[in-house]
Amino acid sequence: MFERMKRLFAQVDMTVGKPWEKIVAFTIPMLIGNIAQQLYNTVDSIVVGKYVGDNALAAVGSASPILNLLLVLFVGISMGVGIMVSQYFGSRDRENLSLTIGSSIMLTAVSSILLMVFGAMIIRPVLHALNTPDSIIDWCSSYLFIILMGILGPAYYNILCGILRGLGDSLSALVYLLIATVLNIVLDLWFVAGFHMGVAGVALATVIAQLVSAFMCFLKLCRMTDLFDLKLRYLKPNKENIVTVLRLGLPSGVTQAIFSLAMVVVQSLTNSFGELVIAANVIIMRVDGFAMMPNFSFGTAMTTYSGQNVGAKKLDRVKQGAKQGTLIAVGTSAVITALILMFGRYLMAIFTSTEELVLLSANMMKILAAGYIAMAVTQSLSGVMRGAGDTVTPMWISMITTVAIRVPLAYGIAFLTRTPESPQGSYTCIWISLLCSWVLGAVITAFCYRLGRWKRKALN
């Protein structure tokens, strides 16, 4: 029994076996984990929506784009570390694997301290600059401040999970995250429904739960001494490894920053339509988070798969897995799209009892539904390119689809649809622009993958 459990939680070597089987086996635990992680924000929204009110729900949602923008550095570090770990694991390079893991742990500590100090200073000015309604600005500020003070939890969880996944272990992170998710739900209800702490309560619950999950990931890594060394000399900053982590990871961080900045700019437009549309956008983005999880999971799986096989110099196997993984991701998203169209209204009703808000959210979600199939292509093929070491191409694609397409299109539609009854224009601009950016992003990503620039980017 013990040996069976040990094999279940062992790292996966994706350089051997049938590609689609390895990809699916790696994706399933990660998908469950990503869904569980999405529950953090979703439970926050449900609890404040039910126990505090729609304005509190709008406050949590308005804070999310700003929080995502502040966390982009950790997204970059996590991606860079994951790529290096997967390639060094594929090539069986123990020394560089140890240096990469140790350097990333120290880099995360320094980055977290800097974000605590400077992030807290800019919260209020940013909220004012985004025209955040006075009715929710105090709640937004309180939520963001508490999350930033506990930033070590989400920072280390993301980095350490990136390391585990690069080593082919998506199951351990899943177990730790499920434990933390249950803890988060319990603390949400305790702090908000029991102690009446409001928005601050859900922020505190999230910080505590993520600290727990990060600590469990670290203990797991400490036990993996058969693959790498976690000694003091490896924890000292290593210039070469840090530079490589940043070179590989910063394009992904910039990608996330561009996306988050676009969300912040569009959030300013969303805020101009009032609290009802803000709350509807929060609900839609929560459901969207779950609908997008398979795409993100397949994308991360393809990064690990590509990284390990590029490290092992099995390029033909990379191409074979890219085709199989993308087809499976597209099929999964097609099923999700059908479910959203059939049951969208019932999903929205989970967050609020306000009938007008439920109907508005459900109708707008129908606009986005088909976009998830396009995102399956984008995430899968971008994952292949990133795993091979080409993180710049997905960055440029993101810049084009968000900066050059989504933001101008959102404001353009709003301007062209202005009427005396709706001086701000049609609020549908928020979701129509997002759908267009997703579809065009899939077309551009497929074209860049076929060009093959990513084949020349391996570390060794």
N, C-alpha and C positions, 0 to 999 in steps of 0.2 A: 504493500500500500504506500509506504514512504517513498519507494523508488518511483512509483507511478506518479505521485504528486511532484516529485523532484523533476521528472521529465516534462511534466505539464508546465512548470514554471521556468524551464530552461530557455536560454536564448535560441532563436531560430536561425539556422544557416540557410539563407535564401539563394545560395549559389548552386544548389543541387535540388533535384526533384522537379515535378511539373510546375511551371511558373504560376498558373492560375490557382492551383491548390495552395501554394505557399502564400500568394497574395491574399487570398480569401481567409486562410487560417490566421494570418497576421492582422488582417483588417477587422475581423469580427470582434475580438476583445477590445481593440482600439475604438471601434464604433460604439460599443457599449460604454466604454470609458468616456468618450466624447459626449455621448448623450447624458451620462451622469454629470459631467462637468457643466453642460448646458443647464442642468437642473439647478445649479447654484443661482444663476440669474433668473431663471424661470420661477423658482420657488420664491425668491425675493419679490418678484412682481406679483405673483398670486397672493402672497401673504399681505403685502401692503395694499394691494387693490381691494382685498376682501375686508381687512381689519382696520385700514386707515382711510382709504378712499381713492378716487380716480386721480386726484391731484398728486397724491403720493406716488401712484403708479407712474404718472407722467414725469415726476422728479427723478425716479430711478432710471427711467429710460433716457431722459435728457443727459444724465451724468455718464451713461455708458460710452458714447462716442469719445468723450473727453478722456475717460479712463483708458480706453483702447489706444488712444494716441499717446498717452503717457507710458504705456507698456511696450511700445514698439521696439525699444532697445533689447528687451528680453526675448521678444520674438526673433530678432536677428541673431542674438547669441545662441538661442536654442536651435535655430535652423543650421547655423554654421557648425555648431558642435555635433549635431545629428549627422550631417554630411560627412564630417571628418571621422567620426566614430564608425559609421557604417563602412567607409572605404578602408580604414585601418583594420577593422575587424575582418573584412573580406580578404585583405592581403596578409592577415595574421602578423601585423606589426605591433607587438606588445608595448615597446618603448614609446612610440608616438601616440598610441592609444592612451597610455597612462598620462603622458604630458598634456594631452588634449583635455582629458577629464579633469585633471588637477587645476589647470589654468582656467577652465570655465567656471569652476567652483569659486575661485578667488575673484574672477572678473564679475561674477554675479553679485558677490558681497559688496564690492566697491560701487557698482552701478546702483544697487538698491539704496545705499546710504545717500548717494547724490540725488536720486529721485525723491527720497523722503524730504530732503531739505528744500530743493528747488520746486518740486511739484506742489508742495503745500503753499508756497508763496504765490503761485499764479492761478490757483483755483478760482477765487472770487473775480478777479479781473477778466478771466476767460468767460465765465458765465455771463457777466454783464455785456461783454463784447458780442455774445451770441444772442442777445435779446431774450434771455431766459425770463419768462414771466415772473413778476414779483411774488406771485402766489406759491411758487415752487422753488425759488432760488435758494432759500435757506436750507431746505431739505437736500437739494443737489449738493450744496457746499459741504454739509455735514457728512453725506454719504461718501464723497470723494476724499475728504480729509481722513476719515477712519480707514478707508482702503489703503491710502498711501502710507499711513503710519504702520500698517501691517504688511507692507509690500514684500517682505522677505518670504512670506508664504507662497503667494502666486508666482513670484520670481523663481524661487528654487524648485517649486513643483514643475513648472514648465521646462526649466533647464534639465533637471534630473530625469524627467520623463523623456526628453529628447535623447538623452544618453542611453536610457534603457531601450528605447525603440531602435536606436542606431545599432544596438547590440542584438536586435531581433527579439527583444522581450517586451511584448505589448500586454501580456497577461498580468504581470505583477503590478504594473501601474493601474490596471483596471481594478484589481482587488483593493488597492489602497484608496483609490478614488471612490469606489462604492462605499467604503467605510466612512470616508470623509463626507460624502453626500448625505448619508443618513444622519450624521452628526449635524450637518448644516440645516437640514429640515427640522430636526428637533430643536436646535438653538433658535432658528427663525421663529417658530411658534412660541417658544419659551420667552424670548426677548420682546416680541411684538405683541402677541396675544396675552402673555402672562404679565410681563413687566411694563407694557405699553411704551416701549422705547421708540416706536415709529420707524422711520427710515434708518436712523442710526443703529437700530437693533439688527436689521438685516445685513448691514455692512459689517458689524462686529461678528455676526455669526459666520459670514463668508470668510473673514480673515482667520478666525480660529480654525475652521474646518480645513482651509488650505494649508495652514501651518502644520496640521496633523498629517495631511497627505504628503507634504514635502519631507517631513521627518521620516516617514515610513519608506519613501523612495531612497533616502540617503542610507538607511540601515540596509536595504537590499543591495545597494552598490558596495557597501562595506563587506558583504559576504561573497562578492564575485571576484575573489582574488585569483581564480584560475585563469582569468582573462586579462587582467590588468592589475597594476599596483597603485594603491591609494596611500602612499607614504608621504611624509612631510616634505621631502624634497620635490615631489611632484605637485604639491600645493603652492609652491612658490611661483610667482608670475614668470612665465616663459615667453619672451618677446616674440619669437618666431611663431609659436602656436597661437598666441593671442592675435597677432596680425593676420594669420590664416583664418582664424575663426571669424574675425571682423570682415575680412575680404569676402568670405563666402556668405556670411550671415547678414551683413549690412544691406545688401540689395533686397533681401527678404524683409528686413526691418524697414527699409525705405518703402517697399511695396505696401507693407501694413500701415506705415505712416501716411502714405498717399491715400490709401483707402480710408483710414480713420479721419484724415483731414477733410477728405471729400464728405464723409459722413457728418463731420462737424459743420462744414459749410452748408450742407443740405439740411442739417438740424436747425440752422438759423432760419432757413426758408420754412421748414416745418413749424417752427415756433410762431411764425407770423400767421399761421392759420388757426391758432388758438389751442386751448387745452384738450378739446375733444380729438382733434387730429393728432396732437402730440401723443395722447394716450393710445389712439388707434395704431400709430406707428410703433409704439412700444410693444403692443400685443403682436403685431405682425412680425416684428423682428425677433420676438421670442419664439414664435412658431417657425419662422424662417431659420432660426438657429438649429432647431431639430431637423428640419427638412434638408438643411445643408450638411448635416453631420456625415452622412455617407460619402458625400463628395470630398469633404476634408479628410475623412479617414482613408479613403482610397488614395488621395493625393499624398498623404504622409506615408502610407504603405508603399507607394510607388517610389518615393524618395529613398526609403530604406532598401527596397529591392534593387533599384538602379545603383545606389551607392555600393552595396555589397558586391554586385556583379561587375561593376566597373572596376572596383578594387581588385577583383579576381580576374580581370581582363577577359570577361565573357560578354562581349558586345552584342553578339547575335542573340544571346539569351535575354539581354535587356530589351531589344526590339520585340522579341516574342512576348515577353511579359507585358510590355507597353500596350500591345494590341489586345491581349486577353484581358488585362486589368481594366482598360478603358471601356471595352464592350460590357463587362460586368457592371461597372459603375453606371453606364448609361441605362442599362436595364433596371437597375435598382432605383435610379432617379425617375424613370418612367412610371414605376409603380407608386412612388411617393407623390408624383404629380397627380395621378388619378385619385389617390386618397384625399389629397387637399381639395380637389374639386368636388368630391362627394361629401366630405365631412368637415369642411372648413368652418362652417358656422358653429358646430358643436365644440370645436377646439377653441374658438374665440370666447365662447361662453364660460370657459374655465376661469378666465381672468377677471371678468366683470359681470355684474347683473344688469348693467345699463343696456337696454335693448338697442338703442340707437348706436351705441359704441360697438356692440356685437355685429350688427348688420354692416356698418361702415368697414370694420376690420375684415370681415369675411369677403365683401365685394372687392376690396383692394388686394386681398391675398390671391384672388383669381387672376389678377393681372400678372403676378409674379410666377405663377405655377409652372408654366412651360420653361421658364428660365433655368430651372434646376437641372434639366437635361443638358442644356448648354454648359452649365457649370461643371457637370460630370466630366466632359471632355477637357475643359480648361484645367481643372484640378489634377486629373490623372496625368496628362501630358506635361504639365508644369512640374509635377512631382518627379517625373523621369528626368527632365532637364536639370532640376536642382540636385538630384541625387548624383548625377554625373559631374556636378561642380559648376554648372552654368546657372547661376542665380541672377545674372544680369538680365537675360532675355525676359523671364517672367516679370522682372521689375519694370522694364520698358512697356510691356503689354499692359500692366496695371496702370501705369502713368497715362497711357493713351486712352484706356477705357474709362478711367475715372476723371482725370483732369480735362481731357479733350472731348470726351463724349458725355459722361453722366452729369457732371455739374452744369456745363452750359445748356444741356438739353433740359434739365430740370427747371432752370431759371427761364429758359426760352419758352417752354410750354406754359409756365406760370404767367409770363408777360403776354403771350398771345391769346390767352384765355380769360383775360381780365374783362369784367363786366361791371356795370353800376351795382349789381347785387353782390358780386364777388370781386371786390377791388384788388385782392391779392392774386386772383387767377384761380385755376382749378387745382385742388390739392392732389389730384391724380398724377400730376407731374412728378411727384416724389417717386412713385412706383413704376410709371412708364419709363422714366429715364434709367432706372435700375435694370429693368428687363432688357432694354436696348444695349446697355453696356455689357451685360452678361452674354448676349448672343454674339455680338461683335468680338468679344474677348475670346470666345470659343473658336471662331473662324481664324483669328490672328494666331492663336496658340497652335492650332493644328498646322497652319502654314509654317510657322517657325520650327516646329518639331520636324517636319519633313525636310527642311533645309539642312538639318543635322549639325549645326554649330556646336551643340552640346557634346558631341562625340570627342572633342579635342580638349576637354576641360578636367580630366582626371588628375588627382593629386600625385599619382605615382605611375 
